[in-house]
Amino acid sequence: MTQTASSPTYADVVDLERYPIHRLDSDAGQRLVDDCRAALAKDGVCTLEGFIRPEAVQAMVELAGRLGPKAWASDQTHTIYFEPVDESVPAEHPRAHQVRSAKHGIAYDYIPSDAPMRRLYESDDLTAFIAAALGRPVLYRSADPLDALQVTAFHPGEELGWHFDNSEFSVTVMYQQAQEGGNFEYAPGLRSDSDENYEGVQAVLQGDRSPLKVLPSAPGTMAFFRGEHALHQVTPIQGDTPRINSVLTYGERPDMKLSDLTSELFYGRTSS
């Protein structure tokens, strides 16, 4: 796409003909928001395939390769709630069950200011679109200099274990699928604010696949996902091609940051 003086600074990143996030007050923009809200209400997830242009996707894959030496490699066990093991319940109980997560995380402060995804993330248009799609009056980009926007690479043998998110929703962009494995599997609405549904959660942890769905993950897809009530995982990576994606962090407060403990866990350092 050729940029003009009036084009958004991210016009080369987003397919604005399909996804007019710069014109939310237009009929097409309102349809886009309505479609996202309907998908979230129905399935707990909204996927926008082809949201990121192929050239921008390739640029982010190449950037991830160049920044690979700066990535923080983590390999840990944790409960599905990211809380200490509850030793008062049987070992097979969800509060005691442990899983493994292993990945390479590239922090926000390593991503160049001219990188396609950073330019898009820092635009007010994208923030306004995500707020509208999620039905929020306002959202803020994270104030965390490490975690606001990150690039995650899952190499062969790495995975993201079953878990519920601590935040209500997450926003992801897919750049590269693994040669094999690396599927994002989820069980929508497995718990609620009023019912932890330990029986149903335990069934999935012990191999029941009947409630599971697989999130589409073609390169260039942006996804909104309600992960607070949906148990989800990324299956182990196989083959030589890593799975590469970004997580975009937003909140309802302008000062949102990770705790030092969580920052050390995800990036091996703190921002303070």
Secondary structure, DSSP 8 states (H G I E B T S, - for coil): ----TTS-TTTTTB-TTT--TT-TTSHHHHHHHHHHHHHHHHHSEEEETT-B-HHHHHHHHHHHHHTGGG-EEEEEEEETTSS---TTS-TTSTTT-EEEEEEEEE-GGGS-TTSHHHHHHT-HHHHHHHHHHTT-S--EE---TTTSEEEEEE-TT-BEEEE--SSS-EEEEEEE--SEE--EEEETTSS-SS---HHHHHHHHTT--TT-EE----TT-EEEE--SSSEEEE--EESS--EEEEEE-EESSTT----HHHHHHHHSS---
